């Protein structure tokens, strides 16, 4: 799947964000190695701690349906309207990615639009990460 298509799906997922407190909408589209895509959005909570990021929503949906091999994730975020800056995954989301992905191969695409994006490996996003291979 092309990067632009994955970004388009992340932009689509962003529209479902539940963000009554921050108004910061994030969408993610997670591509499995089998070619299936799982979309996620951020879901806020008045208590803040139970809030779930778009990236983890996509991963948890995929894992709960038996997926264990992933190729890439596209992430877009920003306030209402078009994204104006890059929304990088938080540390907790990067750690979840580390649990399920090969850091040298898994791609993390952060985008403002289908034409403006940065494509990095998980290893570049999380140098010296700790994952299953460290145990």
MIFI-438821 format. One record per residue (C-alpha): residue number from 1; residue in three letters; chain; x, y, z. Coordinates in steps of 0.02 Angstrom, whole numbers. Each point is the difference from the previous one (the first is absolute). Layout:
<pts>
PT  num  residu  chaine      c1      c2      c3
PT  NUM     ALA       A       X       Y       Z
...
</pts>
This chain:
<pts>
PT  num  residu  chaine      c1      c2      c3
PT    1     UNK       A       0       0       0
PT    2     UNK       A      62     173     -44
PT    3     UNK       A      40     125     137
PT    4     UNK       A    -129     122     -69
PT    5     UNK       A    -140    -128      15
PT    6     UNK       A      48     -41     180
PT    7     UNK       A       5     186      42
PT    8     UNK       A    -171      25     -81
PT    9     UNK       A     -70    -138     111
PT   10     UNK       A      79      81     154
PT   11     UNK       A     -81     166     -48
PT   12     UNK       A    -166     -93     -15
PT   13     UNK       A      23     -81     172
PT   14     UNK       A      38     171      76
PT   15     UNK       A    -178      54     -35
PT   16     UNK       A     -62    -126     131
PT   17     UNK       A     107      71     141
PT   18     UNK       A     -88      31     166
PT   19     UNK       A      89     155      67
PT   20     UNK       A    -119     108     104
PT   21     UNK       A     142      62     113
PT   22     UNK       A     152      34    -109
PT   23     UNK       A     -85      16    -170
PT   24     UNK       A     160     -80     -69
PT   25     UNK       A     -54    -132    -125
PT   26     UNK       A     116    -144     -46
PT   27     UNK       A     -27    -140    -125
PT   28     UNK       A     106    -152     -37
PT   29     UNK       A      -2    -134    -134
PT   30     UNK       A      98    -158      40
PT   31     UNK       A      53    -113    -143
PT   32     UNK       A      24    -185      37
PT   33     UNK       A     120    -109     -97
PT   34     UNK       A    -151     -91     -72
PT   35     UNK       A     -59     165     -77
PT   36     UNK       A    -145      36     117
PT   37     UNK       A     -18     175      75
PT   38     UNK       A     -65      40     174
PT   39     UNK       A     -50     179      35
PT   40     UNK       A       2      85     170
PT   41     UNK       A     -37     169      74
PT   42     UNK       A      37      79     167
PT   43     UNK       A    -134     -19     133
PT   44     UNK       A       8     121     147
PT   45     UNK       A     -70     -19     174
PT   46     UNK       A     -39     132     131
PT   47     UNK       A     119     -91     118
PT   48     UNK       A     141      14    -131
PT   49     UNK       A      93    -158      53
PT   50     UNK       A    -123    -116     -90
PT   51     UNK       A      22      99    -161
PT   52     UNK       A      60    -110    -144
PT   53     UNK       A     105      59    -147
PT   54     UNK       A     -46     -34    -180
PT   55     UNK       A     153    -109     -27
PT   56     UNK       A     -40    -115     147
PT   57     UNK       A    -183      -7     -52
PT   58     UNK       A      54     -65    -171
PT   59     UNK       A     124    -124      74
PT   60     UNK       A    -122     -66     130
PT   61     UNK       A    -136     -22    -131
PT   62     UNK       A     120     -98    -110
PT   63     UNK       A      74    -107     139
PT   64     UNK       A    -173     -38      71
PT   65     UNK       A     -44     -72    -171
PT   66     UNK       A     154    -112      -7
PT   67     UNK       A     123     108     -98
PT   68     UNK       A     180      -9      58
PT   69     UNK       A     105      59    -148
PT   70     UNK       A       3     182     -52
PT   71     UNK       A      82      99    -138
PT   72     UNK       A     -38     185      27
PT   73     UNK       A    -108     129      86
PT   74     UNK       A     -52     173     -61
PT   75     UNK       A     -42     132     129
PT   76     UNK       A     -82     171     -24
PT   77     UNK       A     -56     121     133
PT   78     UNK       A     -48     176      41
PT   79     UNK       A    -143     111      52
PT   80     UNK       A    -163       8     -98
PT   81     UNK       A      26      28    -184
PT   82     UNK       A     151     -56     -98
PT   83     UNK       A     156     -56      95
PT   84     UNK       A     133     136       3
PT   85     UNK       A     144     -91      85
PT   86     UNK       A      68    -173      29
PT   87     UNK       A     -76    -108     139
PT   88     UNK       A     135    -120      58
PT   89     UNK       A     -46    -154     103
PT   90     UNK       A      19      18     188
PT   91     UNK       A     120    -109      99
PT   92     UNK       A    -135    -123      53
PT   93     UNK       A     -54     -26    -181
PT   94     UNK       A     180     -24     -55
PT   95     UNK       A      19    -133     135
PT   96     UNK       A    -158     -90     -61
PT   97     UNK       A      72       3    -176
PT   98     UNK       A     162     -74      69
PT   99     UNK       A     -97    -146      73
PT  100     UNK       A     -69     -54    -169
PT  101     UNK       A     117      68    -134
PT  102     UNK       A     176     -24     -63
PT  103     UNK       A      76     171      38
PT  104     UNK       A     117     -10    -151
PT  105     UNK       A    -143     -33    -122
PT  106     UNK       A    -161      77      69
PT  107     UNK       A     -34     171     -76
PT  108     UNK       A     -77     145      95
PT  109     UNK       A     -71     130    -119
PT  110     UNK       A     -47     167      77
PT  111     UNK       A     -95     114    -118
PT  112     UNK       A     -78     169     -23
PT  113     UNK       A     -78     -53    -166
PT  114     UNK       A      15    -136    -131
PT  115     UNK       A     142      98     -79
PT  116     UNK       A      90      63     156
PT  117     UNK       A      64    -138     113
PT  118     UNK       A     151     -72      89
PT  119     UNK       A      35    -187     -11
PT  120     UNK       A     114     -75     133
PT  121     UNK       A      32    -174      69
PT  122     UNK       A     -55     -38     177
PT  123     UNK       A     184     -15      45
PT  124     UNK       A      27     180     -56
PT  125     UNK       A    -151      54     104
PT  126     UNK       A      50    -103     152
PT  127     UNK       A     188     -26       6
PT  128     UNK       A      58    -125     131
PT  129     UNK       A    -178     -64      20
PT  130     UNK       A     -41    -145     115
PT  131     UNK       A    -105    -139     -72
PT  132     UNK       A     -30    -187       4
PT  133     UNK       A     172     -37     -73
PT  134     UNK       A      79      79     154
PT  135     UNK       A     -74    -131     116
</pts>
